[in-house]
Amino acid sequence: MISKPKINRREQILKVLTIELEKKLGSPITTACLANSVGVSEAALYRHFPSKSKMFEALITITEDSIFVLINTILDEETDPTVRCEKIIYLILSFFGKNPGITRIFVGDILLGETEQIHSRVVQFFERIESQIRQILREANLGNGPRPISNIEAAANQMLVYIDGKLFQFVKSSFRRAPTEHLEVQWSVIKAGCFR
């Protein structure tokens, strides 16, 4: 007799949550609705996650881990600061483009009424991205290759604002406008404005 593979219920709950976040754009996700979609009772849901906030936190952690591992790979493989910045921006926009439900958490439209801790985690994620770009620009200033034209803080912030804006547009367009749309052309403008 062949036994069925054991279902990892935590993973299943998170996967269904991301699907619900994508499908129910503009609507809150209730635990009752989520439990129904997973096929378990609300009590069973709470055995795995004590609150909806903890589910969001788990998705934030997964996103951070995935993105920062890939950023480290870019930093290991590339030395040109313009290529590093471009690849990091592309990585972030493509990741969220493939994960529309998770994007809603990071733009905050689903976080109304959630804990301050969740909001802080999202803010910290973007601060880490900006800090990483700032570090790339500082290192570029010490090298012989492309250097930041202007204030490093301002240049790093401009790149972060671009990422932020693309993610907001993605959600506001009901996921029709991919975050990577026009990226090549827009990056050439950002690059010209930020490097010499």
C-alpha positions in Angstrom: 0.0 0.0 0.0 1.4 3.4 -1.0 0.9 6.1 1.5 0.1 9.7 0.5 2.9 12.2 1.0 2.4 14.2 4.2 1.1 17.7 3.5 3.2 20.5 5.0 0.2 22.5 6.3 2.1 25.7 7.1 3.4 25.9 3.5 0.0 25.1 2.1 -1.6 27.9 4.2 1.0 30.4 3.0 0.6 29.3 -0.6 -3.2 29.6 -0.4 -2.8 33.0 1.3 -0.7 34.4 -1.5 -3.3 33.1 -4.1 -6.1 34.7 -2.1 -4.2 38.0 -1.9 -3.9 38.0 -5.6 -7.4 37.0 -6.4 -9.1 39.3 -3.9 -7.4 42.5 -4.8 -8.9 45.4 -2.8 -10.6 43.1 -0.4 -9.5 42.0 3.1 -8.6 38.4 3.6 -10.5 36.9 6.6 -9.2 33.8 8.5 -12.5 32.1 7.9 -12.2 32.6 4.1 -8.6 31.4 4.2 -9.4 28.4 6.3 -12.2 27.5 3.8 -9.8 27.9 0.8 -7.2 25.7 2.6 -9.9 23.1 3.5 -9.4 23.2 7.2 -11.2 24.7 10.2 -10.2 28.1 11.6 -9.0 26.3 14.7 -6.7 24.2 12.5 -5.4 27.4 10.9 -4.6 28.9 14.3 -2.6 25.8 15.3 -0.1 26.7 12.6 -0.3 30.5 12.8 -1.6 32.2 16.0 -2.8 35.2 13.9 -3.0 36.5 10.4 -0.1 38.9 11.2 2.1 35.8 11.8 1.2 34.6 8.3 2.2 37.9 6.8 5.4 37.8 8.9 6.2 34.4 7.5 5.7 35.6 3.9 7.9 38.7 4.6 10.7 36.4 6.0 10.5 34.1 3.0 10.7 37.1 0.7 13.7 38.7 2.6 15.6 35.4 2.6 15.0 34.7 -1.1 15.9 38.3 -2.2 19.0 38.8 -0.1 20.5 35.5 -1.0 20.1 36.4 -4.6 21.5 39.9 -4.0 24.6 38.4 -2.4 25.0 36.2 -5.5 24.9 39.3 -7.7 27.5 41.0 -5.5 29.8 38.0 -5.7 29.5 37.7 -9.5 29.5 41.4 -10.5 32.0 44.2 -9.8 30.6 47.0 -12.0 28.4 49.2 -9.7 26.0 50.0 -12.6 25.5 46.3 -13.4 25.1 45.5 -9.7 22.4 48.2 -9.2 20.6 47.2 -12.4 20.6 43.5 -11.6 19.4 44.2 -8.0 16.5 46.4 -9.3 15.6 43.7 -11.9 15.8 41.0 -9.3 13.4 42.8 -7.0 10.9 43.8 -9.6 10.9 40.3 -11.2 10.5 38.6 -7.9 7.4 40.7 -7.0 6.1 40.4 -10.6 6.0 36.6 -10.1 4.4 37.0 -6.7 1.6 39.5 -7.0 -0.1 38.4 -3.7 3.1 39.0 -1.8 3.5 42.4 -3.5 0.3 43.5 -1.8 2.0 43.0 1.6 5.0 45.0 0.6 3.1 48.0 -0.8 0.9 47.9 2.4 -2.5 47.9 0.8 -3.5 44.7 2.7 -1.9 45.8 6.0 -4.6 48.2 7.2 -5.4 47.2 10.8 -2.3 44.9 11.1 0.3 45.2 13.8 2.9 47.9 13.9 5.5 45.1 13.8 4.3 44.0 10.3 4.6 47.6 9.0 8.0 47.9 10.6 9.2 44.7 8.9 8.1 46.0 5.5 9.9 49.4 6.1 13.1 47.5 7.3 13.0 45.4 4.1 13.1 48.6 1.9 15.7 50.2 4.2 17.9 47.2 3.7 17.6 47.5 -0.1 18.4 51.2 0.0 21.3 50.5 2.4 22.7 47.9 0.0 22.5 50.2 -3.0 24.2 53.0 -0.9 27.0 50.6 -0.1 27.5 49.8 -3.8 27.6 53.5 -4.6 30.1 54.2 -1.7 32.4 51.4 -3.0 32.0 52.8 -6.6 33.3 56.2 -5.3 36.5 54.5 -4.2 37.1 52.7 -7.5 38.2 53.6 -11.0 35.0 52.6 -12.8 31.6 54.4 -12.9 31.0 56.7 -10.0 27.9 58.3 -8.6 27.3 61.8 -10.1 25.5 63.2 -7.2 25.0 62.7 -3.5 25.1 59.0 -2.7 22.1 59.2 -0.4 20.0 60.9 -3.1 21.1 58.4 -5.8 20.3 55.4 -3.6 17.0 56.9 -2.6 16.1 57.6 -6.2 16.6 53.9 -7.1 14.5 52.8 -4.1 11.7 55.2 -5.0 11.7 53.8 -8.6 11.3 50.2 -7.2 8.6 51.4 -4.8 6.7 53.2 -7.6 6.8 50.2 -9.9 5.4 47.9 -7.2 2.6 50.4 -6.4 1.8 50.7 -10.1 1.7 46.9 -10.4 -0.9 46.6 -7.6 -2.9 49.6 -8.7 -3.1 48.2 -12.3 -4.6 45.0 -10.8 -1.4 43.3 -11.7 -1.7 44.1 -15.4 1.4 46.3 -15.6 4.4 44.2 -14.9 7.0 45.8 -12.6 9.7 45.2 -15.2 7.7 47.0 -18.0 10.1 49.6 -19.7 12.8 48.7 -17.2 15.6 48.7 -19.8 14.8 52.2 -21.0 14.1 53.6 -17.6 17.3 52.1 -16.2 19.3 53.9 -18.9 17.8 57.2 -17.7 18.4 56.4 -14.0 22.0 55.3 -14.8 22.7 58.5 -16.8 21.4 60.6 -13.9 23.2 58.7 -11.2 26.6 57.7 -12.7 29.4 59.4 -14.6 
